[in-house]
């Protein structure tokens, strides 16, 4: 590092906190405990269980819904705004 003193206890505490925050946000399979990969299908049931695509065939009841696992950056992409024909372009001002 740049000569900054490091405290091993502080480093360990920050690492545990960040790993705990990541673990709390992820979806785990109720059948096998595995974390499904981004793009994999997760099946959600009425009772709150989530099953991965590997455990789903073992279940007799149909899931309430099935959805693809999204990455952490999903929904944060910059999108082009649609052209709005109802708005007129601003007039160009010329220097006097």
Biopython code that builds the backbone (N, CA, C, O; Angstrom):
import numpy as np
from Bio.PDB.StructureBuilder import StructureBuilder

atoms = [
    (1, "UNK", "N", (0.834, -1.186, 0.000)),
    (1, "UNK", "CA", (0.000, 0.000, 0.000)),
    (1, "UNK", "C", (0.874, 1.243, 0.000)),
    (1, "UNK", "O", (2.093, 1.146, -0.138)),
    (2, "UNK", "N", (0.270, 2.387, 0.151)),
    (2, "UNK", "CA", (0.993, 3.654, 0.080)),
    (2, "UNK", "C", (1.547, 4.069, 1.433)),
    (2, "UNK", "O", (1.529, 5.254, 1.765)),
    (3, "UNK", "N", (2.023, 3.148, 2.197)),
    (3, "UNK", "CA", (2.588, 3.477, 3.491)),
    (3, "UNK", "C", (1.556, 3.686, 4.583)),
    (3, "UNK", "O", (1.913, 4.063, 5.699)),
    (4, "UNK", "N", (0.282, 3.451, 4.285)),
    (4, "UNK", "CA", (-0.764, 3.628, 5.285)),
    (4, "UNK", "C", (-0.720, 2.446, 6.254)),
    (4, "UNK", "O", (-0.604, 1.300, 5.820)),
    (5, "UNK", "N", (-0.811, 2.705, 7.546)),
    (5, "UNK", "CA", (-0.800, 1.598, 8.498)),
    (5, "UNK", "C", (-2.093, 0.790, 8.384)),
    (5, "UNK", "O", (-3.172, 1.345, 8.172)),
    (6, "UNK", "N", (-1.965, -0.519, 8.528)),
    (6, "UNK", "CA", (-3.143, -1.376, 8.454)),
    (6, "UNK", "C", (-3.303, -2.121, 9.768)),
    (6, "UNK", "O", (-2.331, -2.578, 10.369)),
    (7, "UNK", "N", (-4.524, -2.230, 10.187)),
    (7, "UNK", "CA", (-4.855, -2.958, 11.405)),
    (7, "UNK", "C", (-5.496, -4.276, 10.989)),
    (7, "UNK", "O", (-6.578, -4.268, 10.402)),
    (8, "UNK", "N", (-4.855, -5.416, 11.279)),
    (8, "UNK", "CA", (-5.418, -6.701, 10.847)),
    (8, "UNK", "C", (-6.819, -6.958, 11.401)),
    (8, "UNK", "O", (-7.647, -7.552, 10.710)),
    (9, "UNK", "N", (-7.099, -6.531, 12.610)),
    (9, "UNK", "CA", (-8.431, -6.752, 13.191)),
    (9, "UNK", "C", (-9.482, -5.944, 12.433)),
    (9, "UNK", "O", (-10.580, -6.440, 12.181)),
    (10, "UNK", "N", (-9.152, -4.701, 12.067)),
    (10, "UNK", "CA", (-10.083, -3.863, 11.311)),
    (10, "UNK", "C", (-10.307, -4.449, 9.918)),
    (10, "UNK", "O", (-11.437, -4.491, 9.430)),
    (11, "UNK", "N", (-9.240, -4.894, 9.291)),
    (11, "UNK", "CA", (-9.347, -5.496, 7.967)),
    (11, "UNK", "C", (-10.247, -6.722, 8.006)),
    (11, "UNK", "O", (-11.096, -6.899, 7.132)),
    (12, "UNK", "N", (-10.070, -7.555, 8.998)),
    (12, "UNK", "CA", (-10.873, -8.771, 9.153)),
    (12, "UNK", "C", (-12.349, -8.424, 9.390)),
    (12, "UNK", "O", (-13.243, -9.061, 8.832)),
    (13, "UNK", "N", (-12.588, -7.410, 10.222)),
    (13, "UNK", "CA", (-13.962, -7.001, 10.521)),
    (13, "UNK", "C", (-14.658, -6.454, 9.277)),
    (13, "UNK", "O", (-15.821, -6.776, 9.035)),
    (14, "UNK", "N", (-13.971, -5.638, 8.488)),
    (14, "UNK", "CA", (-14.554, -5.089, 7.267)),
    (14, "UNK", "C", (-14.828, -6.193, 6.247)),
    (14, "UNK", "O", (-15.844, -6.164, 5.552)),
    (15, "UNK", "N", (-13.923, -7.162, 6.159)),
    (15, "UNK", "CA", (-14.122, -8.271, 5.242)),
    (15, "UNK", "C", (-15.343, -9.103, 5.642)),
    (15, "UNK", "O", (-16.148, -9.468, 4.785)),
    (16, "UNK", "N", (-15.483, -9.401, 6.912)),
    (16, "UNK", "CA", (-16.641, -10.168, 7.391)),
    (16, "UNK", "C", (-17.947, -9.425, 7.130)),
    (16, "UNK", "O", (-18.944, -10.028, 6.733)),
    (17, "UNK", "N", (-17.937, -8.134, 7.352)),
    (17, "UNK", "CA", (-19.142, -7.331, 7.129)),
    (17, "UNK", "C", (-19.535, -7.333, 5.649)),
    (17, "UNK", "O", (-20.713, -7.476, 5.324)),
    (18, "UNK", "N", (-18.565, -7.178, 4.761)),
    (18, "UNK", "CA", (-18.890, -7.144, 3.336)),
    (18, "UNK", "C", (-19.348, -8.505, 2.832)),
    (18, "UNK", "O", (-20.264, -8.577, 2.012)),
    (19, "UNK", "N", (-18.733, -9.584, 3.303)),
    (19, "UNK", "CA", (-19.154, -10.922, 2.905)),
    (19, "UNK", "C", (-20.555, -11.215, 3.448)),
    (19, "UNK", "O", (-21.368, -11.836, 2.763)),
    (20, "UNK", "N", (-20.836, -10.773, 4.667)),
    (20, "UNK", "CA", (-22.161, -10.959, 5.245)),
    (20, "UNK", "C", (-23.227, -10.211, 4.464)),
    (20, "UNK", "O", (-24.334, -10.718, 4.284)),
    (21, "UNK", "N", (-22.906, -9.007, 3.995)),
    (21, "UNK", "CA", (-23.861, -8.227, 3.209)),
    (21, "UNK", "C", (-24.130, -8.899, 1.870)),
    (21, "UNK", "O", (-25.268, -8.911, 1.399)),
    (22, "UNK", "N", (-23.103, -9.455, 1.257)),
    (22, "UNK", "CA", (-23.288, -10.160, -0.017)),
    (22, "UNK", "C", (-24.129, -11.420, 0.176)),
    (22, "UNK", "O", (-24.993, -11.724, -0.646)),
    (23, "UNK", "N", (-23.879, -12.140, 1.244)),
    (23, "UNK", "CA", (-24.623, -13.375, 1.508)),
    (23, "UNK", "C", (-26.095, -13.087, 1.786)),
    (23, "UNK", "O", (-26.955, -13.893, 1.432)),
    (24, "UNK", "N", (-26.395, -11.965, 2.407)),
    (24, "UNK", "CA", (-27.784, -11.628, 2.731)),
    (24, "UNK", "C", (-28.585, -11.290, 1.477)),
    (24, "UNK", "O", (-29.796, -11.510, 1.442)),
    (25, "UNK", "N", (-27.922, -10.756, 0.441)),
    (25, "UNK", "CA", (-28.618, -10.327, -0.769)),
    (25, "UNK", "C", (-28.826, -11.448, -1.776)),
    (25, "UNK", "O", (-29.676, -11.324, -2.657)),
    (26, "UNK", "N", (-28.084, -12.525, -1.672)),
    (26, "UNK", "CA", (-28.157, -13.555, -2.697)),
    (26, "UNK", "C", (-29.330, -14.509, -2.463)),
    (26, "UNK", "O", (-29.827, -14.654, -1.346)),
    (27, "UNK", "N", (-29.749, -15.145, -3.539)),
    (27, "UNK", "CA", (-30.817, -16.130, -3.487)),
    (27, "UNK", "C", (-30.187, -17.510, -3.429)),
    (27, "UNK", "O", (-29.323, -17.831, -4.245)),
    (28, "UNK", "N", (-30.605, -18.324, -2.482)),
    (28, "UNK", "CA", (-30.098, -19.695, -2.361)),
    (28, "UNK", "C", (-31.231, -20.678, -2.625)),
    (28, "UNK", "O", (-32.396, -20.392, -2.347)),
    (29, "UNK", "N", (-30.874, -21.832, -3.161)),
    (29, "UNK", "CA", (-31.841, -22.889, -3.407)),
    (29, "UNK", "C", (-32.227, -23.532, -2.078)),
    (29, "UNK", "O", (-31.358, -23.859, -1.270)),
    (30, "UNK", "N", (-33.514, -23.711, -1.851)),
    (30, "UNK", "CA", (-33.980, -24.337, -0.620)),
    (30, "UNK", "C", (-33.715, -25.836, -0.622)),
    (30, "UNK", "O", (-33.709, -26.461, 0.439)),
    (31, "UNK", "N", (-33.495, -26.419, -1.792)),
    (31, "UNK", "CA", (-33.254, -27.849, -1.889)),
    (31, "UNK", "C", (-31.810, -28.239, -1.631)),
    (31, "UNK", "O", (-31.540, -29.155, -0.854)),
    (32, "UNK", "N", (-30.880, -27.547, -2.282)),
    (32, "UNK", "CA", (-29.470, -27.939, -2.191)),
    (32, "UNK", "C", (-28.583, -26.880, -1.550)),
    (32, "UNK", "O", (-27.433, -27.165, -1.217)),
    (33, "UNK", "N", (-29.095, -25.659, -1.372)),
    (33, "UNK", "CA", (-28.305, -24.599, -0.755)),
    (33, "UNK", "C", (-27.373, -23.888, -1.720)),
    (33, "UNK", "O", (-26.629, -22.992, -1.320)),
    (34, "UNK", "N", (-27.407, -24.276, -2.973)),
    (34, "UNK", "CA", (-26.530, -23.689, -3.986)),
    (34, "UNK", "C", (-27.023, -22.303, -4.381)),
    (34, "UNK", "O", (-28.224, -22.035, -4.342)),
    (35, "UNK", "N", (-26.105, -21.426, -4.759)),
    (35, "UNK", "CA", (-26.465, -20.118, -5.285)),
    (35, "UNK", "C", (-26.535, -20.222, -6.801)),
    (35, "UNK", "O", (-25.516, -20.483, -7.439)),
    (36, "UNK", "N", (-27.714, -20.024, -7.397)),
    (36, "UNK", "CA", (-27.826, -20.113, -8.852)),
    (36, "UNK", "C", (-26.992, -19.040, -9.543)),
    (36, "UNK", "O", (-26.828, -17.935, -9.025)),
    (37, "UNK", "N", (-26.477, -19.372, -10.699)),
    (37, "UNK", "CA", (-25.653, -18.455, -11.471)),
    (37, "UNK", "C", (-26.513, -17.434, -12.203)),
    (37, "UNK", "O", (-27.706, -17.650, -12.416)),
    (38, "UNK", "N", (-25.900, -16.328, -12.584)),
    (38, "UNK", "CA", (-26.603, -15.298, -13.346)),
    (38, "UNK", "C", (-27.071, -15.917, -14.660)),
    (38, "UNK", "O", (-26.292, -16.560, -15.363)),
    (39, "UNK", "N", (-28.343, -15.719, -14.984)),
    (39, "UNK", "CA", (-28.930, -16.265, -16.192)),
    (39, "UNK", "C", (-29.643, -17.586, -15.974)),
    (39, "UNK", "O", (-30.439, -18.002, -16.816)),
    (40, "UNK", "N", (-29.375, -18.247, -14.871)),
    (40, "UNK", "CA", (-30.033, -19.514, -14.563)),
    (40, "UNK", "C", (-31.462, -19.248, -14.095)),
    (40, "UNK", "O", (-31.753, -18.180, -13.557)),
    (41, "UNK", "N", (-32.342, -20.209, -14.298)),
    (41, "UNK", "CA", (-33.746, -20.055, -13.901)),
    (41, "UNK", "C", (-33.927, -20.472, -12.448)),
    (41, "UNK", "O", (-33.455, -21.527, -12.025)),
    (42, "UNK", "N", (-34.622, -19.623, -11.692)),
    (42, "UNK", "CA", (-34.972, -19.937, -10.302)),
    (42, "UNK", "C", (-36.496, -20.050, -10.249)),
    (42, "UNK", "O", (-37.207, -19.251, -10.857)),
    (43, "UNK", "N", (-36.982, -21.036, -9.526)),
    (43, "UNK", "CA", (-38.417, -21.276, -9.426)),
    (43, "UNK", "C", (-38.873, -20.875, -8.029)),
    (43, "UNK", "O", (-38.363, -21.383, -7.030)),
    (44, "UNK", "N", (-39.836, -19.961, -7.966)),
    (44, "UNK", "CA", (-40.332, -19.430, -6.696)),
    (44, "UNK", "C", (-41.702, -20.025, -6.397)),
    (44, "UNK", "O", (-42.570, -20.077, -7.268)),
    (45, "UNK", "N", (-41.890, -20.478, -5.143)),
    (45, "UNK", "CA", (-43.133, -21.111, -4.715)),
    (45, "UNK", "C", (-43.903, -20.195, -3.774)),
    (45, "UNK", "O", (-43.338, -19.275, -3.183)),
    (46, "UNK", "N", (-45.189, -20.456, -3.644)),
    (46, "UNK", "CA", (-46.076, -19.642, -2.804)),
    (46, "UNK", "C", (-45.613, -19.583, -1.349)),
    (46, "UNK", "O", (-45.784, -18.557, -0.691)),
    (47, "UNK", "N", (-45.034, -20.662, -0.843)),
    (47, "UNK", "CA", (-44.615, -20.707, 0.562)),
    (47, "UNK", "C", (-43.275, -20.015, 0.814)),
    (47, "UNK", "O", (-42.758, -20.058, 1.930)),
    (48, "UNK", "N", (-42.704, -19.372, -0.224)),
    (48, "UNK", "CA", (-41.470, -18.614, -0.054)),
    (48, "UNK", "C", (-40.204, -19.355, -0.423)),
    (48, "UNK", "O", (-39.117, -18.779, -0.376)),
    (49, "UNK", "N", (-40.321, -20.626, -0.790)),
    (49, "UNK", "CA", (-39.135, -21.388, -1.183)),
    (49, "UNK", "C", (-38.682, -20.996, -2.582)),
    (49, "UNK", "O", (-39.496, -20.657, -3.441)),
    (50, "UNK", "N", (-37.377, -21.049, -2.798)),
    (50, "UNK", "CA", (-36.786, -20.870, -4.113)),
    (50, "UNK", "C", (-36.022, -22.138, -4.442)),
    (50, "UNK", "O", (-35.213, -22.600, -3.637)),
    (51, "UNK", "N", (-36.270, -22.711, -5.626)),
    (51, "UNK", "CA", (-35.557, -23.904, -6.054)),
    (51, "UNK", "C", (-34.824, -23.625, -7.352)),
    (51, "UNK", "O", (-35.339, -22.934, -8.231)),
    (52, "UNK", "N", (-33.615, -24.169, -7.469)),
    (52, "UNK", "CA", (-32.842, -24.016, -8.691)),
    (52, "UNK", "C", (-33.376, -24.965, -9.756)),
    (52, "UNK", "O", (-34.243, -25.793, -9.475)),
    (53, "UNK", "N", (-32.867, -24.848, -10.963)),
    (53, "UNK", "CA", (-33.316, -25.686, -12.071)),
    (53, "UNK", "C", (-32.962, -27.154, -11.850)),
    (53, "UNK", "O", (-33.614, -28.028, -12.420)),
    (54, "UNK", "N", (-31.962, -27.442, -11.048)),
    (54, "UNK", "CA", (-31.567, -28.825, -10.779)),
    (54, "UNK", "C", (-32.504, -29.497, -9.778)),
    (54, "UNK", "O", (-32.764, -30.695, -9.895)),
    (55, "UNK", "N", (-33.009, -28.761, -8.808)),
    (55, "UNK", "CA", (-33.887, -29.319, -7.776)),
    (55, "UNK", "C", (-35.359, -29.288, -8.166)),
    (55, "UNK", "O", (-36.161, -30.001, -7.562)),
    (56, "UNK", "N", (-35.732, -28.501, -9.137)),
    (56, "UNK", "CA", (-37.129, -28.338, -9.538)),
    (56, "UNK", "C", (-37.787, -29.658, -9.935)),
    (56, "UNK", "O", (-38.937, -29.872, -9.551)),
    (57, "UNK", "N", (-37.136, -30.563, -10.681)),
    (57, "UNK", "CA", (-37.808, -31.814, -11.074)),
    (57, "UNK", "C", (-38.221, -32.698, -9.891)),
    (57, "UNK", "O", (-39.108, -33.537, -10.045)),
    (58, "UNK", "N", (-37.614, -32.534, -8.740)),
    (58, "UNK", "CA", (-37.965, -33.340, -7.560)),
    (58, "UNK", "C", (-39.274, -32.894, -6.914)),
    (58, "UNK", "O", (-39.860, -33.630, -6.120)),
    (59, "UNK", "N", (-39.725, -31.706, -7.249)),
    (59, "UNK", "CA", (-40.920, -31.123, -6.634)),
    (59, "UNK", "C", (-42.148, -31.443, -7.482)),
    (59, "UNK", "O", (-42.108, -31.312, -8.705)),
    (60, "UNK", "N", (-43.235, -31.860, -6.841)),
    (60, "UNK", "CA", (-44.455, -32.200, -7.585)),
    (60, "UNK", "C", (-45.297, -30.983, -7.915)),
    (60, "UNK", "O", (-45.870, -30.902, -9.002)),
    (61, "UNK", "N", (-45.380, -30.039, -6.994)),
    (61, "UNK", "CA", (-46.236, -28.874, -7.251)),
    (61, "UNK", "C", (-45.551, -27.895, -8.201)),
    (61, "UNK", "O", (-44.325, -27.801, -8.257)),
    (62, "UNK", "N", (-46.372, -27.183, -8.931)),
    (62, "UNK", "CA", (-45.857, -26.199, -9.884)),
    (62, "UNK", "C", (-45.443, -24.931, -9.144)),
    (62, "UNK", "O", (-46.087, -24.552, -8.166)),
    (63, "UNK", "N", (-44.388, -24.277, -9.591)),
    (63, "UNK", "CA", (-43.971, -23.027, -8.945)),
    (63, "UNK", "C", (-44.967, -21.903, -9.237)),
    (63, "UNK", "O", (-45.682, -21.931, -10.239)),
    (64, "UNK", "N", (-44.998, -20.921, -8.347)),
    (64, "UNK", "CA", (-45.853, -19.752, -8.560)),
    (64, "UNK", "C", (-45.338, -18.940, -9.741)),
    (64, "UNK", "O", (-46.118, -18.392, -10.520)),
    (65, "UNK", "N", (-44.023, -18.869, -9.862)),
    (65, "UNK", "CA", (-43.406, -18.198, -11.007)),
    (65, "UNK", "C", (-41.963, -18.669, -11.153)),
    (65, "UNK", "O", (-41.352, -19.164, -10.206)),
    (66, "UNK", "N", (-41.446, -18.505, -12.341)),
    (66, "UNK", "CA", (-40.059, -18.832, -12.637)),
    (66, "UNK", "C", (-39.436, -17.599, -13.269)),
    (66, "UNK", "O", (-40.062, -16.932, -14.093)),
    (67, "UNK", "N", (-38.209, -17.299, -12.885)),
    (67, "UNK", "CA", (-37.551, -16.118, -13.432)),
    (67, "UNK", "C", (-36.050, -16.344, -13.528)),
    (67, "UNK", "O", (-35.485, -17.192, -12.836)),
    (68, "UNK", "N", (-35.428, -15.583, -14.385)),
    (68, "UNK", "CA", (-33.980, -15.680, -14.556)),
    (68, "UNK", "C", (-33.288, -14.916, -13.433)),
    (68, "UNK", "O", (-33.762, -13.867, -12.996)),
    (69, "UNK", "N", (-32.174, -15.449, -12.978)),
    (69, "UNK", "CA", (-31.377, -14.774, -11.949)),
    (69, "UNK", "C", (-30.677, -13.602, -12.620)),
    (69, "UNK", "O", (-30.039, -13.768, -13.660)),
    (70, "UNK", "N", (-30.791, -12.444, -12.040)),
    (70, "UNK", "CA", (-30.196, -11.223, -12.597)),
    (70, "UNK", "C", (-28.878, -10.909, -11.905)),
    (70, "UNK", "O", (-28.670, -11.258, -10.743)),
    (71, "UNK", "N", (-28.004, -10.253, -12.632)),
    (71, "UNK", "CA", (-26.736, -9.817, -12.065)),
    (71, "UNK", "C", (-26.926, -8.590, -11.203)),
    (71, "UNK", "O", (-27.993, -7.975, -11.210)),
    (72, "UNK", "N", (-25.905, -8.239, -10.469)),
    (72, "UNK", "CA", (-25.992, -7.106, -9.547)),
    (72, "UNK", "C", (-26.214, -5.787, -10.276)),
    (72, "UNK", "O", (-26.819, -4.871, -9.719)),
    (73, "UNK", "N", (-25.739, -5.674, -11.498)),
    (73, "UNK", "CA", (-25.852, -4.418, -12.234)),
    (73, "UNK", "C", (-27.126, -4.334, -13.067)),
    (73, "UNK", "O", (-27.301, -3.374, -13.818)),
    (74, "UNK", "N", (-28.021, -5.318, -12.952)),
    (74, "UNK", "CA", (-29.227, -5.321, -13.762)),
    (74, "UNK", "C", (-30.102, -4.128, -13.409)),
    (74, "UNK", "O", (-30.355, -3.854, -12.236)),
    (75, "UNK", "N", (-30.557, -3.427, -14.431)),
    (75, "UNK", "CA", (-31.440, -2.285, -14.226)),
    (75, "UNK", "C", (-30.727, -0.970, -14.030)),
    (75, "UNK", "O", (-31.373, 0.068, -13.884)),
    (76, "UNK", "N", (-29.398, -0.991, -14.024)),
    (76, "UNK", "CA", (-28.654, 0.250, -13.820)),
    (76, "UNK", "C", (-28.001, 0.748, -15.095)),
    (76, "UNK", "O", (-27.241, 1.715, -15.060)),
    (77, "UNK", "N", (-28.282, 0.108, -16.219)),
    (77, "UNK", "CA", (-27.674, 0.499, -17.481)),
    (77, "UNK", "C", (-28.208, 1.853, -17.939)),
    (77, "UNK", "O", (-29.350, 2.210, -17.649)),
    (78, "UNK", "N", (-27.389, 2.586, -18.640)),
    (78, "UNK", "CA", (-27.808, 3.862, -19.215)),
    (78, "UNK", "C", (-28.564, 3.547, -20.494)),
    (78, "UNK", "O", (-28.062, 2.835, -21.364)),
    (79, "UNK", "N", (-29.768, 4.080, -20.602)),
    (79, "UNK", "CA", (-30.602, 3.812, -21.771)),
    (79, "UNK", "C", (-30.860, 5.094, -22.538)),
    (79, "UNK", "O", (-30.963, 6.174, -21.958)),
    (80, "UNK", "N", (-30.962, 4.959, -23.820)),
    (80, "UNK", "CA", (-31.269, 6.101, -24.656)),
    (80, "UNK", "C", (-32.743, 6.447, -24.502)),
    (80, "UNK", "O", (-33.602, 5.567, -24.557)),
    (81, "UNK", "N", (-33.024, 7.695, -24.314)),
    (81, "UNK", "CA", (-34.411, 8.131, -24.201)),
    (81, "UNK", "C", (-35.052, 8.131, -25.570)),
    (81, "UNK", "O", (-34.396, 8.433, -26.567)),
    (82, "UNK", "N", (-36.306, 7.800, -25.626)),
    (82, "UNK", "CA", (-37.037, 7.810, -26.894)),
    (82, "UNK", "C", (-37.200, 9.249, -27.356)),
    (82, "UNK", "O", (-37.395, 10.159, -26.551)),
    (83, "UNK", "N", (-37.118, 9.437, -28.663)),
    (83, "UNK", "CA", (-37.351, 10.773, -29.215)),
    (83, "UNK", "C", (-38.796, 11.155, -28.963)),
    (83, "UNK", "O", (-39.709, 10.353, -29.160)),
    (84, "UNK", "N", (-38.991, 12.373, -28.532)),
    (84, "UNK", "CA", (-40.346, 12.834, -28.216)),
    (84, "UNK", "C", (-40.784, 13.825, -29.286)),
    (84, "UNK", "O", (-40.332, 14.969, -29.294)),
    (85, "UNK", "N", (-41.664, 13.392, -30.191)),
    (85, "UNK", "CA", (-42.087, 14.287, -31.272)),
    (85, "UNK", "C", (-42.945, 15.446, -30.787)),
    (85, "UNK", "O", (-43.100, 16.430, -31.511)),
    (86, "UNK", "N", (-43.507, 15.361, -29.584)),
    (86, "UNK", "CA", (-44.360, 16.428, -29.091)),
    (86, "UNK", "C", (-43.553, 17.622, -28.584)),
    (86, "UNK", "O", (-44.126, 18.667, -28.278)),
    (87, "UNK", "N", (-42.246, 17.481, -28.493)),
    (87, "UNK", "CA", (-41.407, 18.593, -28.024)),
    (87, "UNK", "C", (-40.697, 19.233, -29.206)),
    (87, "UNK", "O", (-40.078, 18.554, -30.025)),
    (88, "UNK", "N", (-40.799, 20.553, -29.276)),
    (88, "UNK", "CA", (-40.128, 21.269, -30.347)),
    (88, "UNK", "C", (-38.679, 21.519, -29.957)),
    (88, "UNK", "O", (-38.382, 21.695, -28.775)),
    (89, "UNK", "N", (-37.779, 21.538, -30.923)),
    (89, "UNK", "CA", (-36.372, 21.826, -30.602)),
    (89, "UNK", "C", (-36.217, 23.266, -30.109)),
    (89, "UNK", "O", (-36.966, 24.159, -30.507)),
    (90, "UNK", "N", (-35.265, 23.463, -29.268)),
    (90, "UNK", "CA", (-34.997, 24.805, -28.743)),
    (90, "UNK", "C", (-34.375, 25.671, -29.840)),
    (90, "UNK", "O", (-33.548, 25.198, -30.618)),
    (91, "UNK", "N", (-34.783, 26.954, -29.895)),
    (91, "UNK", "CA", (-34.159, 27.841, -30.905)),
    (91, "UNK", "C", (-32.710, 28.123, -30.535)),
    (91, "UNK", "O", (-32.349, 28.204, -29.361)),
    (92, "UNK", "N", (-31.899, 28.269, -31.565)),
    (92, "UNK", "CA", (-30.486, 28.545, -31.358)),
    (92, "UNK", "C", (-30.323, 30.042, -31.156)),
    (92, "UNK", "O", (-30.789, 30.840, -31.969)),
    (93, "UNK", "N", (-29.659, 30.421, -30.063)),
    (93, "UNK", "CA", (-29.415, 31.846, -29.786)),
    (93, "UNK", "C", (-28.087, 32.253, -30.400)),
    (93, "UNK", "O", (-27.082, 31.549, -30.294)),
    (94, "UNK", "N", (-28.115, 33.404, -31.041)),
    (94, "UNK", "CA", (-26.903, 33.912, -31.657)),
    (94, "UNK", "C", (-26.369, 35.055, -30.814)),
    (94, "UNK", "O", (-27.123, 35.841, -30.241)),
    (95, "UNK", "N", (-25.054, 35.123, -30.757)),
    (95, "UNK", "CA", (-24.424, 36.199, -29.984)),
    (95, "UNK", "C", (-24.706, 37.540, -30.637)),
    (95, "UNK", "O", (-24.705, 37.650, -31.863)),
    (96, "UNK", "N", (-24.947, 38.553, -29.830)),
    (96, "UNK", "CA", (-25.278, 39.879, -30.370)),
    (96, "UNK", "C", (-24.045, 40.689, -30.624)),
    (96, "UNK", "O", (-24.138, 41.829, -31.078)),
]
sb = StructureBuilder()
sb.init_structure("model")
sb.init_model(0)
sb.init_chain("A")
sb.init_seg("    ")
for serial, (resi, resn, name, xyz) in enumerate(atoms, 1):
    if name == "N":
        sb.init_residue(resn, " ", resi, " ")
    sb.init_atom(name, np.array(xyz, "f"), 0.0, 1.0, " ", f" {name:<3s}", serial, name[0])
structure = sb.get_structure()
